[in-house]
Amino acid sequence: MADRRAFNVVVLGIGFLFIFTAFTTLGNIEQTVLKSLKNETFAGSGYHSLGIIYGVFSFSNLLAPTVVAITGPQLTMFLSGILYSGYIAVFITPYTWSLYFTSVLIGMGAAMLWTAQGHFLVDNSDASTINRNTGVFWALLQCSMIFGNLYVYLDWRGKDEITDENRRTMFISLLVLSVIGTLSFLTLRSPQRHEEVISEEESQSLLSKHMVFKQRANSAVKEAQSEFRTILSLLGSKTILLLSCCMAYSGLELSFYSGVYGTCLGSTAHFGGQAKGLIGLSGIVVGIGEIVGGGLFGLVCKNNRFRRTSVVFLGMVVHFVAFYLIFLNIPDDAPTVFSTTTQRRPYLAPSVSIALLCSFLLGLGDSCFNTQLYSILGRVYAEQSAPAFAIFKFIQSIFAAIAFFYSGYLLLSWQLLVMVLIGFTGTLCFFMVERMQNIGDLQEY
């Protein structure tokens, strides 16, 4: 039984590795690719597409637990993988309507996929293996930021523009990866305890399959209603209201490092033939920053309140340093130009080294905020973890969607200023929550 569960965890991680190697790479280059289209009838925006995905994702999270409970995690992940593959396939021959239609579908699919992943990982773990299994899955997932972006760097290095042939080759390759990841979910095996429950039901033969399915659906709906009421009650709590500002910041910087910053590098005329390749190289360095930060702060500093505030403060400082260097190094119009490269001159002569240092700092800072948000939510809401994390993903996704929608219109300096203001406020609010928890612990003691 242990071998079967270990096999499931590894295959689950490999499936997500393939799917998100494709999707993460796509998100990093999407706006650049769409800007390079020579099709005058195409009017889509990569920023708007990503905004739709995160917006739909945030609201679909409310329905995802019910769907997963009815259909089962394995089938849900397979169907969601098909939606991811469909979205990637659109870029082989893009049309405006298909881009936005599949953006809605993948937003729903993402909510189902991540909810099913959580269910399946828990089903294949126990108290002694949950930390190991989570670590294995996380390590495989984080590698997705490296392989696809490495391909972008090697393929686009030295190219001034992306031709239709370059685009088709890139997205056919990404589609193949996504399909392989989706098909891998079919090889997952039911955990032993699940099989025992099924065999017991079959041996009893008291209910038809239709009745069993109906019971599962009714039970899932009741559970979803109960969880939704819990979410509404938590939304009015002082702790969640304070942490919501930090959650909002995590959404803003998520959109910036995952879709906006790479586009800025690719649009910077001063980088010349290096510009397009830098998009992939930047994605790799962001991934390295995420892995270093996640490993250092997520594992070493686990469940230590003092270190939580220190790590969040470090994340704020690291991000603010990155924002200042980006402000000096990248032209102000980089995120807003559409059919041309940048026209404005930055304060410093653009440097590839500084640009990549900023990529690392963005990934490192993101891991600081996310690991500590998960840590404090897990501690404060140990008995209500699912609703608390649902609120986190909801707020994060909403603000990521908002950021993607304004990214094509606001100059870089204004986008950085918005993140500085909300990031500083969010850090202060995080400190207030920690202080509240410390006082509460002292009073209990």
N, C-alpha and C positions, 0 to 999 in steps of 0.2 A: 504494500500500500504506500509506504514511504517513497519507494522508487517511482511509483506512478505519479505521485504528487510532485516530486522533484522534476520529473519529465515534463509535467504540465507547466510548471513555473518557467522552465527554460524555454519551452516552445512558445509560451505566452510572450516572454521577453523578446524572443527572436522575431515573432510576428509583428510586435510593435516596433522593433528596430527597423524592419523593412518598410512598414507603412509610413513611419515618421521620418525615415531617411528621405522618402519621396516627398512627404507633405511639408516638412520643415524646410527642405531645400526649395520647394516651390514658393513658400511664403517669403523666403529671402530674396528671390529673384523675380517675383510675380510682376511688380510694378515696372521694373526695368524691361522685362520681356514685352509687356503690353505697350510700353512706350515705343518699342522698336518696330511694331507692326506697320506694314505699308498699306494696310487695308483702310481706306478712307471711310468705309461704312461702319467700322468698329468704333464704338464710343464707350467701352467699358473702362473701369479703373480698378487697378489691383488693390488700392487702398479701400475703395468702397466694397469690393468683394470680401476682403478680410474683415471689414467692419460688419458686414451682413453675417458672416460666419460666426463671429463672436457674439453678436447680438442675439441671433437665433439660438446659439449654444446656451446662453445664459438662461433663457426662458425654458428651453427644452429640458434643462436639468430638473425642472419641477415634475415632469412627466416620466423621465427616464426610469426611476426605480420601479414604477408600475409596469412599464413595458418589459423590463428585464425580468421581473418576477413572473410574468405570464409566459414569455417566450423562452426564458432560460438564457444564461450568459453566453454560452457557446454560439448559439444561433444568432443572438443579437450582435456579437462581435463580427461574425461572418458577414451579416447583412450590412453592418456599418462599414466594414472594409470595402464592400462593393461600392458604397456611396463615395468613399475616399477615392477609389480608383476612377469612378466616373468623373469626379471633379478634375482629376489630373488629366484625364483623356481629353477634356474640353480644350486644353491649351495646345493640342496638336493642330486642331483647326478651330480657332476661337471665334465665337459669335457673342454679341452682347447679351442676348437673351439667355443663351446656354450658360454663360459665365455666372450670371446672377441667379438663375434657377438652381444650378448645382451648388451655389453658395448657400442657399437656403437648405438644401438637402444635406449637405455635409455638416452644417451647423446642428441639425437634428441628429445626424449620425454620430457626431463627436460626443454629444451628451450621452447617447446610448452606449457608445464604445467604452468611455471611461467609467461609467457606472457599472457596466458588465465586467470590466477588468477588475474593479474593486471587489465585486461579488466573487468572481472566479478565484482571485488570489486568496481571499479569506477562506473559501471552500477548500482550497488545497494547502492550507496551513493550519498549524495549531500553536499553542502558546510557546512551544520550544522552537518553532521554525519560522514564525511570522517575520521576525527581524531579518533572518537570513534570506528568506524568499523576497521580501521587499527590497533588500539590498541588491540581490541578483537582478531583479526586474529593473530597478532604477539604473543600475550600471549599464545594462544593455540598451535601455531607452536613451540615455545620455549620449551614447555613441552615435545615435542617429544624426546629431548635429555635425559630425565630423565627415562621414563618408560621402554623403551627397554633396556637401560644400567643397570637398576636395575635388570631386569630379567637375564641378563648376569652375573651380580655379584652373585646373589643368586644361579644360576644354576652351575656356573663354580668355585665357591669358594672351595678351597681345592683340586682341580684337577690338576695333573701334566701335563696331556695331554688331548687333545680333541678327543674322539673316534668318529667313524662314527655314532653311535647311538646318541651321544650328538649333533653332527652337524645336523643330520636329524631332531631331535626334535626341535632344535633351529630355523631352517629355515622354517619348516612347520608352526611353531607359527608365525614367522615374515610374512610368505606368507598370512596367514589368516588375519592378521592385515592390510596388504596392500590391499587385496581384499575387505575387509569391507570398507576401505577408498575410494577405487575406486567406489564401488557400491553406496556409499553415494552421489556421484555427480549426480546420476540419480534422486535423490529426490529434487534437486534444482529446483526452480520455476523461470520462466521468470519474470523480474521486470515489473511493471505495464506499464511503459512508452514504453517498448519494445513491449508489447502486443498491445498497442494502435497503434503503427506504423504498425504492421502486419495487424491488422484489417482494417486499412485505406487502405493498399495495396489491401487487399482482396475485400474490398467494391468497390474500383475503377475498379478492374478487367481489367486493361488496358494491363497488361503484363502476359504472362504465367509464371509458376514457373521456367521454364528453362531460360527465359529471365531475370527474377529477379536475379537468381543465377549468370548468366553471368555478369550482371551489377555489382553485388557485387564483383565478382572476378576481373573485370577490375578496379573497384574503388580501391580495395585492392592493386593491382599491382602498380597502379599509386602512391598511398600513400606510398608504400614501396620504390619505386624509389626515391620519394622526400625525404623520411627519410634517405635513404642511401646516397644521395648527401649531406644532412646536416651533417651526421656522418663524411664523408670525409673532409668536410670543418672544422669541430670542431677538428678533429685529428691534423690539422696543427696549431691550436691556441696555444699560449704560455701557457695559463692556463691549458689546457688538457695535454700538454707535461710535464709540471711540476708535475701535479697531477698523471700522469701515473706511476711515481716511487712509490708513496704511494699506488696506486691501485695494482701495481705489488707485493708490500710487503704483502698486504692483501691476495693475492692469495697464496704466499709462506707459510704464517703462517696458512692459512686455511687448506692447505694440511697437515701441521705438526700436528696441534691439532686434526684434524678429522680422520687421518689415520695412521700417523707415530708414534706419542707419545704413543698411546695405544699399538701398536705393540712392542715398546721398553720395556714397562712395562711387557708385557706378555713374553718377551724373556729374561728378567733379571733373571739369575739363583739364585742370592742372595735372591730373594723374595720367593723362594721355592714354596710351595703349594698355596701361596697367589697370585702368579703372574697372573694367568689367570683371577681370579676374579677381580683383580685390573683394568683390561681393562674396565670392566663395571663400576666400582666405579669411575674411572677417568673420564669416559664420563659423569656421573651424575654431578660431581663437575665442569667440564667444562661448562655444561649447567647452573648450578647455577651461575657461574661467568658471563655467557652471559646475564642471566636474570637480575642480579644485575646491571651490567654495562649498559645494554640497558635501563632499567627503570630509572636509575639515570642520565645517560648522554644524552639519547635520548629524554627524556621528560622534565627533570628539566632544562637542558642547551640548550633547543631548540632555534635556531635562534639567538644565541649570539656570535658574532665574537670573543670576548676576551676569552670567555670560550671554544670556539672551539679549539683554539691553546693550551689552558691549558689542555684540555682533551686529545688531540693527544700527547702532551708531556708526560702526565701521562701514556698513553698507551705504549709509547716507553719505559719509565722507568720500568713499570710493566713487560713488555715482556723481557727486558734485564736482570732484576733480575731473572725471571723464567728461561731464557736460561743459566745463570750462575749456578744456582742451579741444573738444569738438567745436565749440563756439569760435575759437581762435583758428582752428585748422581747416574747417569745412566752409565753403561759401554759403551765405545766408539763404540763397534761393535754391539750394540743392534738392530739398524735398518737393518743391513746387513746380519745377520745370517739367514739361511734358514731352515735347517733340525735339528739344535741343538739349545741349549740355549747359552747365552753369555759365552765367554771364557776369556775376559779381565776383569780386576778389575778396578772399578771407583776410584776416588780420595778419596771419603768418603765411609764409610759403607752404602750401600743403605738403605734409610729410607722411609717407607710407608708414614709417615706424610709429609716429604718434597716432595715426589712425588705427593701427592694429593694437597699440597699447590701450586705446579707448575701448576697443572691442573686448579685450580681456577684462577691463574694469567693469564694463556693462554686465558681462556674464557673472563675474565675481560678486558684484553688488546685488544682482538679482537673486543669486543663491542665498545671500545673507538675509534678505527680506523674506523670501519664501520659506526657508527652513525654519526661521524663528516664528513666523505666523502659524505654520503647522504645529510647531512645538507648543506655543501658548494656547492655541485652540484645543489641542489635545489634552492639555493640563486643566484648563478652566472648565471645559465641557466634556470631561471624560465619559459622562453618562449620556451625553447628547451629541456625540461627535459627528454623526452623519448629518443632522440638520445644521450644525455649526459649519462644517466644511462645505455644505451646499450653499450657505450664505456667502462664504468666502469666494467660491467659484462664480457665484452669481454677480457679486459686486465687481470682482476682478474682470470678468468677461464684458460686463456692461461698459466699464471705463476703457477697456481695450478697444471695444467697438467704437466708442465716441472718439477716441484718439485717432483711429484709422480714418474716420470720416473727416476730421479736420486736418489731417496730415498733408493732404494735397493742396491746402489753401493757406495754411499759416507758414510764415517764414520760419527757418530753423531756430532763430533766436527766441521767438515767441514760444515755440514748442518746448525749448529747454527751460524757459522761465516758468511755464506752467508746471513742469515736472519738479523744478526746484521748490516752488511754493507748496505744492501738495506733498512732496516728499518730506520737507521740513516739518510741516504740520502733522503728517502721519507718524513721523518718528517721535514727536512730542506726545502724541496720543498713545503710542505704544508704551512710552515710559510711564504715562499716567496709569495705564492698565496694570503694568508691572507693580507700580507702587500700591495700587488698590489691592492686588493679590498679596503683597508682602504684609500690608496692614491686616488684612483678613486672616492670614496665617498666624500672625502674632496674637491677635485677639482670640483665635481658637486655642492657641497654646496657653 
